[in-house]
Amino acid sequence: MKLPIIDADGHVMEPFELWRERLPEPYRDRAWTRTRDEAGKEVVTFFGRPTRFEWSMGSLCTPGGLSAGGRLDIDLDSEVDPGAHDPARRIALMDEQGIAVSVLFPTMTLGLDDLPDQGFANASATAYNDWIAEFCARDRLRLRWAAVLPLGDLDWATVELERVMAAGATTVMLSPIPTPAGRSLGSPELDVVWARLAESGLPAVVHASNPASPSLGLVRHWANRAQWQMGVPFQLQLAVMHLIDGGVLERFHRLRVGFFEGDVGWLAHWLGRLDETYAKMALVANVPARAAVQQFRDQCTISGEPADLGLGLTVATVGPDRVLWASDWPHQDGAWPDPVEILRDRTDLTDADKRAIFVEGAARFYGIDLGAVLDRLGSDWSLEAPVGAIHGMLAATRGAVPA
């Protein structure tokens, strides 16, 4: 029997031709391109400039691709599992991996709020949202999509929000640091978005984006490894702080927000420090009616590295159903060597905790009807399947590091 694991944060790799075919002609000169130079080396450009990646796109899209057994030159076309861009293969791969439902986020379309051209950011989001909706139409029960919603132009964003909700988006993906400069997720200008999400019941996911994060100034740390180390968790720490300190969760009690792919172990300390700050600086702070910890427990979720040393403390602080399991497949920085086995084998969590993290929390957050999913999957899958019997997701697939 298989437990119907929900991947709260999987990814697709957008085909490069997507931009050539779907972007309006005036923006195509700034789109992602991938070519080879005379020596056969991959050359990737974006916004009219060569990228500074220290690895190939294939290495980026291979679990463990940059680990000791990986390579910097894995080929995207011949060595990466096509489930990254082919929905039929993705469903077959999920069957092999023991994944019942995948909620899918982009790769190249992360970080649109860092772009200086708002028209290009909006056009890129529209093109991607159309493409991923068609991708998930292969099986709308098992393939779910996050619509990309840059927030630099709120008039455009509110129209696009209505469009993607009508098209069947499961969530909307927001940047931790929305443009323009000076605006945060707690800024009252964004209430028009929060109000509509709260009214509709659609959750928002604040997803760590560009590790270089020009908005944070991390671009000066040129090594991509340093940017990942520093920028990814700090983006989400800022987002949690601004959302709570800005009073968003107090104004919109029905709003649900997830904070994804920036680790989880910092959360207990961060929420506790927020509450300490309110107590120690009450004369100069807008002290909320509910403690920061309580606001998170009531309305938020987090997802990140299942090997995080602080995962157990985070579960104890906010509850196991507020911590969601995610594979990050096929990205190289997903949990390695196997994201399922890492969580399954943790000794600081009970089986009930693990079941909540693998299945129940994500079903609640995303509003997934597990009964309908199980009817589609058949008798080999069951909510009663023992956690200890779950097999690893990467061992039997082509998602392992190429030799």
DOVEXFI-349670 format. One record per atom (N, C-alpha, C, CB): x, y, z. Coordinates in pm, whole numbers, plus 50000, padded with zeros to 5 digits. Each point is the difference from the previous one (the first is absolute). Last residue first. Glycine has a CB too. Layout:
BEGIN
XYZ
...
end
This chain:
BEGIN
526045092748611
501384996250027
500945007749908
499264977250074
495925042150101
500654992049895
501434996750037
498535010649830
497494998350532
501135006849935
500594990949893
500505013050211
494334979949896
501244999550076
501125006949921
499274978550111
496055013149750
500275012750064
501285000150082
497585003650004
499924961349736
501135006049935
500375013450061
499354988349793
498274971550495
499755008749886
501285004849939
497875007050102
501334966450312
499554992249885
499755008449875
498994984350160
502605034550268
500784988049973
499624992949871
500244997650243
497745042949978
500985001649892
500674987149958
500385022650082
496244983950279
499435004349873
501015000149886
498395013650129
501134953050329
500595012449951
499505003649862
502004995250137
494784976050185
501314998449936
500525013549952
499414976549930
497145006650491
500185008849883
501394997649941
498435017450099
499714962350309
500104992149877
500185008549875
498584983050109
500765034150347
501284993249991
500194992049873
499964999050242
495905023249868
501045009549961
501344992949980
498815018150127
496414956949799
500965003650105
501105009249948
499534978250110
495275020149711
501304993849972
501025004350106
499484999549752
495835015450196
500404991450111
501354993349977
497604996150047
500125031249631
500385008850110
500464992050122
498395017049917
502024964549568
499115000750116
500555009850103
499274976349960
501264996649508
500325011750080
499015001050115
500975011949798
498754954749859
501384998850047
500415011550091
500544987949791
495145007749973
500094992950128
501434998450052
497954988249936
500635053849731
499694985850010
500404993950132
500264998749758
499795048550017
501224992150012
499714985050006
501065019250116
495415014149871
500754999949875
501184990350007
499325023849960
498144983050427
499154993349900
500734999249866
497925008350118
504125016250224
500124985650022
499124992249903
500515004250241
499195042949752
501334995749954
500154984950015
500965022450065
495154997550102
499995000049854
501344995349945
498335018650000
501364986650464
499124989249956
499974999049849
498625003250205
503715032650005
500744987450001
499134988249956
501445009150182
498525044249716
499034989750037
500704986449993
498035014049915
504065037250167
500014988249915
499054989450056
502385004849931
499205043250199
498624996249976
499874988149907
499375023550037
504684999450153
499645001849860
498544996549970
502354995049943
499395000950504
500455013049951
499505002749858
502024998250147
497164959050054
499235010850063
500365013549941
499884986650211
502564976149646
498614998549957
499145011250057
500304975149986
504175022050156
499885005349864
498584998949948
502374993749957
498584987950469
500185014550000
499825006149863
501534997550190
498324954549867
498845007150054
500135015249995
499654980450148
503954987649685
498694999649936
499045010650054
500344975749964
504435017850176
499944994049866
498665002349929
501584982850081
499075031850372
500915007349911
499914994849857
501545004150194
495984974350146
499495013649983
500855007849901
499114999450233
502354958049888
498794998949918
499405013849974
499554976950094
504095020250201
500424997849861
498804998949907
502064988550083
497165015150383
500615012349948
500324998549852
500955005050226
497604957049994
498885009249981
500505013549947
498744988550186
504414978949935
499354996449874
498815009249972
500734976250032
503065045650264
499164988050009
499444996649862
499425005450240
505385020449867
498605002049965
499254986850015
500605018749841
504174986550209
499465010250091
498545003349971
502295009450020
500664960349730
499654993950128
499415010150098
501814983449964
498485009249464
500325008850112
499504993850130
499895020349851
499554962049687
500944994150095
500385009250116
500864986849811
496115025849822
499534987150052
500874995150114
499094994549775
502225044249980
498925002450096
499524987050063
499315020049868
504034975949808
500515008750106
498925002650104
501585010849837
497374965049765
500714992050101
500485008750116
500704984149821
497265037349807
499054991750073
500694992550114
498614997549792
504045029149910
499175008050090
498974992150078
500345018449844
504704968249974
498614997049967
499085007350096
500654977449908
504285028050087
499774992549875
498554996349971
502234991450033
497945051950083
500854989749942
500604991550112
500505014949800
495555027150063
500594991450103
500724988249936
498205006750162
501535035949530
499024992650078
500714990650097
498365001549811
503725027249850
500125002850142
498874994250082
501195020749940
499164975349576
501214994350058
500085002150150
501135003749785
494134992349941
501115009250023
501154993550075
498365018550002
497014967349796
501284993149984
501225008350038
498934987349820
497635008650502
500414993149877
499655008649880
499684977650109
499565029650380
500765009449919
500454993649868
500775011450210
496404970950176
501154993449938
500975009849937
498564980449959
497955023250485
500195004049861
501264993449946
498845022050040
497344981450417
501104993249931
500065004449855
499774980350153
498385048850286
499624991949884
501244993849936
498005014849962
499915007650521
501284997649933
499724990249887
501385004250213
495285008050093
500425012949945
501364999049933
498675011650177
499194952450059
499195002549881
500295013749940
498244985250093
503884999650317
500474992649883
499205002749873
500764982650156
500075054350245
499174988349973
500424992949873
498135011150117
503965027750120
498815004049923
499074988349968
501365018249903
502624976750385
499595013950018
498685003149930
502395006250020
499884951249947
499515001950137
499435014050022
501694983450078
500345006749508
498784992150014
499415001950139
500884983249835
503285036250089
498965007149926
498674992850009
501745008849844
502024970750344
499605011450081
498905007949929
502305001250100
499634962849665
499254995250115
499505011350086
501344979349996
501555030349633
498654996049960
499154995750120
500924993149779
503895023350172
498985006150085
498594995849969
501515018950020
502414966449735
500214996150139
498935005750092
502454998949955
496934988249519
500295011650084
500104995750146
498815015149836
500024958849757
501144996550085
500375011350095
500834985249818
495665018249852
499614990350104
501144995450088
498224992649848
500885055749879
500894988650005
499614990050111
501835014749911
494255017549960
501425001549969
500744986950016
499905023750073
495145007650023
500554988149936
501455002549965
497744993649910
497555026450393
501385001549954
500454986949938
500495017350179
494645013449971
500754987549990
501415003249955
497904986749948
497445041150299
501164998449911
500534985749998
500585023850045
495684997050234
499805003349859
501124996449904
498635017850084
500974974650419
498625001249953
499895000449848
499495012050211
504764986950020
499264987550023
498615000449938
501294996850212
501285042749781
500534990049907
499254986850016
502265011150008
496645023250289
499595003649865
500484989649900
500045024350063
501434971550381
498604996049984
499485003549861
499665003250245
504715010349873
499934985449995
498574995549975
501974998350156
498745047449916
500514995849869
499914984949985
501545019849995
494965002550337
501444998749992
500414995249862
500114995050246
495405033549818
500484986250014
501524999949989
497854990849903
500205050750074
499114993750098
500414985650026
498145015049926
505645020849918
498804993449949
499174993750111
501214995649788
502095049250198
499924986750061
498714993249954
501345007850203
501895031349615
498594996749990
499814985750049
499665016049804
504355017850368
499614989649906
498484998949996
502154987550042
500605039950258
500315004649864
499624989749895
501875013650093
497494980150382
499685014149986
500255005249859
500545003050239
500534951749905
498565002149983
499645014749976
499614980250144
504584989249896
499925013049930
498555003949976
502224995649891
499084963150329
501055009150046
499895014049941
501454980350025
495484984349850
499935001950146
500995010750047
499304976050025
500675011049518
498755007050033
499935002950151
498854988749806
504734985650045
500155013949958
498745008050032
501574992849818
498444960550254
500845006850098
500125014949968
501284978650035
496474994449657
499205002150120
500805006850111
498644979949938
503655008749667
498975010049971
499175003050125
499924992249761
503154972950265
500675013150007
499035011349966
502174989149939
496314966450021
500245003350140
500655013650016
500214975950049
499215007149519
498715003750058
500165003950146
498844984449841
505015000349944
499565012449938
498665004750058
501214993549790
500744964250340
500765011350052
499435013249949
502044985550011
496064975649816
499705001150143
500725011950062
499664975150012
501235014349528
498685005750025
499715001950149
499234989449789
504744991249964
500075013550054
498675005050054
501825004549839
498824952749934
500505000050137
500095013650064
501244980249939
497465006349593
498945000950100
500525002250141
498654985249856
502695023549565
500234992550122
498905002950103
502485000749956
497085015749611
501035007850066
500374993850133
499175020549886
497164967649785
501344997749947
501055009650055
498934991649795
495915022150288
500584987849944
501455001849954
497724993449930
497565023750356
501355005349978
500894988249962
499675019450168
494614993849839
501114990850018
501325007049970
498524980749941
496065033750208
501255003349932
501054989450033
499455024750007
494854991550021
500984989350026
501245002749917
498174983250051
497115045450151
501134998849908
500924988750044
499875024549948
496214993150286
499784988349915
501144997749902
497565003850021
502245033950282
500094987850079
499784987449918
499225013150195
502335038649737
499354989949915
500144986250067
500505013749789
501235025550422
498945006149920
499194989749923
501405020549981
502344966350277
498985005150091
498855006549925
501775003650171
502034980849596
499254988550051
498925004350100
502034985649965
500875047849856
499214993849893
499134988750054
501795006149836
501535026750378
498624997950043
499124992949898
500275020050136
504654992349883
499125008749925
498534997950030
501705000349826
501674972450367
500185013550052
499115010049928
502354994350060
497654960749788
499475000950136
500095014350052
500664976250042
501105015549532
498604996149996
499355001450138
500504984249811
504175023650137
499195010849945
498514996549999
501955006649859
501184960350293
500005011750087
499075010949946
502364994750069
498324966849669
499234996950121
499905012350090
500744976049987
502015028249634
498594998949962
499124997150120
500704992049775
504035008950277
499455013349979
498514999449970
502235007749916
499984951750116
499965006450132
499435014149990
501994986450073
498824990149530
498784995650067
499895005750142
500054979249863
503845030349881
498825005149929
498714996550075
501244997849782
502864983950365
499785013850045
498815006349930
502455002150047
499094953449838
499245000850125
499705014350043
501044978850067
501435017049525
498734992849994
499255000450134
501004985149824
503475035050100
498845007249951
498694992750013
501525010749849
503014971850284
499585012050072
498605004749961
502395006450015
499704954549785
500184998850144
499365011650075
502124987649960
498025012749565
499054990250051
500054999450153
500234986649786
502955040250001
498685006049988
498934990550053
500785013149800
503664971850172
499835009450111
498625006549996
502475004350000
498714967249646
499864992250122
499775009250119
501474982049903
499545036249671
498614995850013
499774992150128
499824999549752
503905038950181
499894985449996
498564995850023
502374997750083
498855048749942
499894994549865
499864984949997
501345019049923
497315022750382
500644987450039
499954990849878
499355002650248
498575038649718
501455002550011
500764987850050
499495023950043
495724978149919
500634997649871
501515002450008
497875006649885
498785000650465
500844988050006
500724997349869
498444990750167
498265044849981
501405003349980
500914987950000
499545021550105
495514982049924
500724998850127
501465004049987
498444981850065
498665018549558
499295008050100
500694999750135
497884995449879
503614977449754
500445013949992
499325008950104
500414996649757
500234950050211
499115010050058
500565014249995
499154982250147
502414969549754
500825012049999
499275012050058
501184991149800
496614966850146
500964999750111
500895012450004
499974975249987
494935020849829
501355001849948
501015000050115
499095013149805
496554971150369
500165001549857
501475001349961
497755010949989
498374969850409
501335005549980
500305000249850
500774991750227
494195010149929
501044990449963
501335007149984
498294985449885
496475017950325
501175008649984
501194990749980
499015018950145
495574973049777
501294994450038
501075010449971
499234976349953
495015021850142
501185005849936
501244992750048
498865022549982
495634961349974
501175003550080
501085006649914
499494980950152
494955019649806
501214995349932
501225003750084
498895002449773
496415009450317
500514987950063
501254994549935
497704995050064
499455046549853
499884988349912
500394987050067
500475015049810
499895027350420
498614998149959
499824987149921
499715024749997
504654989050123
499244995950118
498554997049965
501525013850144
501215003749517
500414986450034
499224994950121
502305004549907
497065040149968
499404991049901
500384985550028
500075018449830
501825015250442
498554999350021
499354990249904
500035023650081
504614986349877
499704991550117
498504998550020
502145007550106
499305021849553
500324986049967
499634990950116
501875007549850
497645038450211
499064996249895
500224985549958
499935023949921
503014997550390
498764994850059
498984995849894
500405014750197
504115006649756
499754986349956
498714994250055
502444996949985
499275046950130
499634999949858
499634986049952
501505019549965
500284989950480
498545000249983
499545000349854
499905011750216
504674964249967
499555013249958
498505000049975
502255004649899
500734957550224
499125005950099
499455013749962
501264987350167
501914987449574
498764992250003
499035005350105
501284980049921
502025055949881
500214986750058
498684992549994
501855008350152
500855038349613
498794992350028
500394986650059
498775011549812
504525019850043
499265006050111
498724992750035
500975021449934
500884975249572
500825002050120
499185007150106
502095001049861
494804974149798
501225008049988
500735001550133
498945012249811
499894943050105
500375013549957
498755008850007
501854991149848
499174964550471
499355005349881
500525013849965
497984986750055
503714969950220
500315014349999
499405006049875
502154996550131
497214957649958
500195004650137
500205015150008
500984977850054
496065000149550
501405002450036
500105004150146
500525006749763
495514961050037
500385013950018
501485000850036
497665005950073
498334958649703
501355001350050
500395014750002
500604977249912
494514994250123
500765010149928
501365001450067
497895012349928
498414944250021
500575010250086
500615010749910
500464983450188
497044982249620
499874995050137
500525010050102
500234976849912
497525030949571
501235000050081
499704995150141
500935018949863
495994987049732
500194988350084
501284999450079
498644988849840
499085045649855
500654989449924
500344987750085
500925017549851
497195022650334
499004994249909
500584988349922
498905022449982
504005001850292
499044993050084
498944993349913
500395016450187
502735010949601
500574987050037
499094992350094
502295009549970
496375034349890
500144991149884
500514986350040
500425019849857
499285015250464
498684995049963
500094989949887
498995021750073
504984999650048
499544991350109
498624994349968
501335013550165
500495019149550
500594986849978
499584990250109
501945010749886
496705034050159
499354994149883
500524985949976
499705022849898
502355002250438
498644996450042
499214993949885
500065018550169
504364997449750
500004988150086
498594996050041
502265006650083
498535033849664
500174987949919
499844987550088
501565012549842
498365027650384
498844999649910
500064987649913
499895025149999
503764984450282
498874993950069
498734999949916
501015007450213
504354991349705
498895007349940
498714993950055
501335005649786
502654976350375
500465013749973
498925008949943
502234990749963
497954960350178
499165009950067
500435014449975
499574983050171
500434961949604
500825011550042
499105011550046
501814993249838
497234954050109
499325012950010
500975010850047
497824988350048
501354956449757
501005010150033
499335013749998
501874985849902
495884964250205
500095011049905
501045010150048
497574996749933
502014949350160
500095013050065
500125010449890
501104990350208
496684957249774
500965010449962
499885012650082
499944990949773
499214950350193
499455012950044
501035010949971
498594988850181
500114956349713
500925010749964
499335013350033
501084986049816
496504974950271
501334996650050
501055010749969
499394976249973
495935027849896
499994995450138
501414998550056
497844988249955
501305023749587
499795011250092
499894995850146
498875011549815
503474971049726
499314993550111
499815010350110
500984977249943
500365036849625
500174985649978
499304991950108
502195004449887
498325043450119
498734995049948
500074985149968
499525022749907
504235004750232
499274993150106
498644994949955
501185014350162
501595010449532
500784988650050
499164991950099
502155013049969
496125028149880
499884989549899
500754987450042
499775017649822
500695019750451
498604995750006
499764988849899
499295023150075
504884998149923
499894990450110
498554995550018
501975010750113
498955022149550
500684987349971
499804989850113
501715012649864
496605031650186
499284993049893
500594986149977
499445022049892
502805006250407
498744995450057
499164992649897
500055019250160
504025001449699
500214988250084
498694994650054
502255008650061
497595031349693
500424989049913
500194987250081
501115016349846
497945023250393
498844995649921
500354988049913
499135023550000
504374996950240
499084993050090
498794994849923
500755014550189
502325012249579
500604986950030
499084992050090
502295009849977
496505034549926
499844991649881
500564986050024
500125020449855
500495012250484
498594996349987
499784990549882
499365022150100
504974995449961
499654991050111
498564995449988
501665011650147
499825020849548
500594986949971
499664990050109
501865011249875
496815033150193
499264994249888
500514986249964
499575022849916
502735002850410
498764994250050
499174993749890
500015016850181
505324991449892
499015002649895
498684993450041
501825001349820
502274994250435
499745014449991
498925003649898
502355003650067
498224950450256
500305005449868
499665014949993
499564977449899
499734990250472
501315006550000
500305007149868
500784982650161
495264990849927
499925012950068
501355007050010
498084991150127
501374964449689
499555010549909
499955013750066
498694982849879
502774970050282
500755012550007
499535011149908
501864986250063
497244962649806
500215005150134
500695013749991
500174976450095
498944995149529
499065010850025
500005004250146
498614991649813
503984971750001
500495012449942
499095011950031
501054986649820
497534972550373
501455000950016
500485013549948
500244974949978
494645009050239
500895001249884
501474998950036
498305014249895
497454959250347
500515013649994
501035000849887
499615003450250
496134961049941
501165003249917
500285015049996
499504979949864
498274976350427
499695014049977
501265006249939
498315001250195
499814945749833
501105009549997
499455014049974
501594982249917
496684965450273
499685013249945
501275008450003
497574998550076
502794955450036
498605000249956
499655012949928
499424985150190
505294985449875
499425013350023
498595000149944
502295011149990
501354954049994
499074999350111
499395013350037
501294981050082
501845005349548
500565006450119
499094999050122
501185015549849
497574967649715
501234993250041
500515005450134
500584996349759
495705025050050
499644986450037
501214992250049
498145000549833
502605042049991
499395000850133
499544986350047
499275023449951
502354980249611
501085001350097
499465000850142
501385011749826
495594988449815
500624986850012
501115000250105
499464995349759
498555045850141
499054991350069
500594986150019
498085013049902
504425017449846
499975004150141
499054991250079
500545023649934
499794971649595
501124993850070
499975003750149
501365000549788
495465020049947
499744985549999
501114992750075
498775002149780
501655045250156
499044996050103
499714985150003
499015022349977
505535005649895
499004992149928
498984994750101
501704993649819
502325031250300
499265008749906
498894992949925
502065013149976
500804967050368
500155014050036
499195009249909
502274994850086
498244957649854
498915003750089
500095014450048
499884976450069
503505000349664
499025008549931
498775003350084
500794990149789
504345000550390
498754992749980
498975009349934
500494985250200
504745021249715
499005003950099
498694992949968
501115022550033
502834974149689
500274993850129
499005003750109
502375000049935
497815016149587
500194985549996
500114993350136
501095003649784
498145045150137
499224992949900
500074984950014
500385019049849
502155011950432
498565001550023
499194991249906
500395023450076
504704967350109
499295005349883
498494999950022
501864992149853
502605013550489
498924990849964
499155006249890
499974990350235
504285025650002
499655000949858
498944989849959
502305008349957
499934997050481
499605013649967
499475001249858
501695008150161
498094947950189
500825006549898
499465013949973
500564977749896
499344981950538
499355006249886
500995005649900
498095005450147
502534973250305
499934990749887
499415005949874
499814982350164
500655043150248
501324994449969
499974990649880
500575002050241
495595033749751
500624993150113
501284993149954
497734996650108
499005028249622
501225007150040
500654993750122
499045020949906
496884961349903
500885002549885
501295006950035
498005001249865
497854981650386
501374996950037
501025003249893
499094982450142
496305015649658
500174998950145
501424995650036
497574994550022
501205033049536
500324986350038
500164999250151
501124995849778
498345044549929
498774991950000
500284985250024
499005016549844
504515016550136
498995006550083
498774991350017
500845022149922
502464964149779
500444997950137
499035006450099
502394999249922
496845008149622
499774986050033
500424996750141
500324994349762
500585048050060
498584999050033
499644985550034
499505019649850
505574994750243
499094999349885
498554999550048
501764988349865
502095037350424
499644986449961
499055000649882
500314991750236
501195046550007
501244992250006
499774985649955
500795014550187
496625034949688
499924986750061
501374993149995
497574998249932
500785047449919
501244997250075
499964986350066
500275024550040
497334997749481
499834997350142
501344996650064
497664991949958
501475040849600
500374986550043
499794998450150
501674998649812
495235036749925
501364998650052
500314985550033
499885023350091
495794996349764
500995004849905
501444998550043
498315015549929
497894967950314
499905014449999
501125006249916
498944999250227
502324953949833
498715004850052
500065015150011
499604978550127
503244972849671
499855014450015
498615003150056
501615004049809
502304953150128
498645003850037
499965015150020
499574977550110
503634980749660
499955014350028
498545003750026
502075004749854
501414948150115
498695006250012
500135014850035
499034977950070
504744994349651
499605003150137
498665007349999
502425001350071
500374983749543
498934991150045
499535002850141
500914983149849
502365041249870
500594988650069
498954990250052
501925014650063
496885026249720
500754992049903
500644987750063
500425020849873
495304996550385
501065007449930
500784990549909
500175016350192
494484980949957
501354994750027
501025008049922
499074976950039
495705033650192
500724996349879
501324993650041
498925018949866
496125003150335
501044990150029
500604995549868
498834992350213
497815049850036
500484992549884
501104990450044
499435019349844
496325016150367
501014989750019
500384993749865
499124995450234
498935054049731
499614987050054
501204990950021
497805002449887
501815043249914
500444999250138
499754986250062
499565024450021
499114988449532
501455002350004
500564999350140
499785014249799
495494982650104
500744987549975
501515002050004
498104992449862
497995039850189
500764995450118
500924988349971
498125007850139
498795013849538
500905010350053
500874995550117
498325016349927
498324953549868
501225002349922
500905010850061
498734993149798
498064977850518
499795009849893
501325003949935
497985008650121
501724943250103
500205014050037
499615009149884
501864993450157
497994958549798
498895005950076
500215014550043
499554977350076
503594992949663
498674997949944
498925008350069
500724977249942
503885023350197
499995003949858
498594999249944
502354991749975
498404993350462
500125014649994
499945004749856
501374999950210
498554953449878
498825006350058
500045015249979
499854981450171
503774988349722
499145004749891
498735006550052
500934982049855
502204997550440
500475012949951
499135005449888
502314993550064
495764974850330
500724998749873
500435013849949
498694979149944
500655010150583
499335005649885
500814997649873
498935017250147
500834954250304
501015007649927
499345004949872
501944986450098
495835001050409
500154996849858
501195007849949
497504995449970
501144987050559
500295010049898
499924994149860
501465011950164
496524981950391
500814994449893
500195010749894
499154976550045
498675021550452
500835009249922
500914992149908
499935017250184
496894961750104
499495013750012
500775009949915
499294994550229
499494952249756
501205008149982
499555014649997
501234981549871
496454973350350
499795012249923
501315007849997
497535000850062
500944944250020
500845011550033
499675011749908
501834984650082
495774969350066
499855010149894
500735012950034
497794990049941
503454957550192
499425011850060
499905010849892
500944994050231
499064952149670
500735012649992
499245010950074
501004993149780
499414948750227
499175012050000
500885012650000
498174987450122
end
